[in-house]
Amino acid sequence: MSFISIRDVRFSYDEVAEGKPVTYAVDGVSLDIEEGEFVAVIGHNGCGKSTLAKHLNAMLLPDSGKVIVDGDDTSIEEKTFDIREKVGLVLQNPDNQLVASIVEEDVAFGPENLGVEPEEIRRRVDKALKAVDMYEYREHAPHKLSGGQKQRVAIAGILAIQPQCIVLDEPTAMLDPSGREEVISTLLKLNRDNKITVVLITHYMDEAVLADRVVVMDSGRIVTQGTPDEVFSQVELLKRHRLDVPQSAELAFRLKGCGVKIDKIPLTQSDCVAALEEAMK
C-alpha cells in the first residue's frame, strides 16, 4: 500500500446551495505517493495544487473521496493528530511559521507541544538544525535571517516533529535565486540522505526537474504525470495548459521544429550542450 493514497478527491471552497453550480478546486484527483519518493506538483495559479497539498495532512478534508496517510483516513477526527505527526506542511511564507524570538526555541516549539521530554527536544532541535545546515545560527533571531535561511528554519521546525513526509507549498516563491538554491539543496539532501518523502508544490520548472516524479495539474485535475523526462518531453501539452518548460527543453523543442535532429529533449544545461554537440556532428 502507498504511503499516501488519494482516491477520487473533490473539494470546493463554494458554499453549497440548491441550484447553484459548484466549482471544484480539486476535481476527482487520484494519486499515490510512495514512501521515500520526491514528487513535484506543478500547474499555473489556481490549478488546485495548493488545495491538494493541504489535504495531505488533514488541513482540509475532501467533500468526497478519500485521502489515506499510512493507513489512516484523514476524515476520521481521532486520526488527525497522528496524521500531522507523519506529514508536516511548510507554507510559502516562512514568517507565517516562525513563532519564537530565537531560532532553536522556534524549532523546539513543535516537539514541546507534543509533550516530548526536554532532553529529547534538545536532541531533536540540534539534529534538525544540522540537517538543514542552520546549527551555527541556533542562537540568532529569526527575523534577522535571509529568506532562504528563514525557510530552512521553518523546515527544521517540521523535522523536529520527526515526520515521515514533508509537503511544501511553493516554499521558494518569495525567495531570491540564492535562497531558492539553499532550500532545494536542503530538500534533496533530506530526501536522499534521510529518506524523507517530499511533496513539492512549485511553479519553477527547474525545481520540478529534480524530482523523481512530476504531476501536472490544471482546473483541479491531473493532466499528466511521470518522470521529469516523460513529462517535459510533452512540450506542446504543457504549453496548452499555460505552463513553461525548462529553458533547455524549450530550446531543443524549437530547434526540432526547425528540422534539427534531437532524439531526446534535454532538461539541464549540460544535457542540452551534449544534445547540440551530437546534432552538429
Summary of the structure (lengths in Angstrom):
residues: 281
radius of gyration: 20.3
end to end distance: 48.4
largest distance: 66.4
contacts: 925
relative contact order: 0.14
helix: 43%
strand: 20%
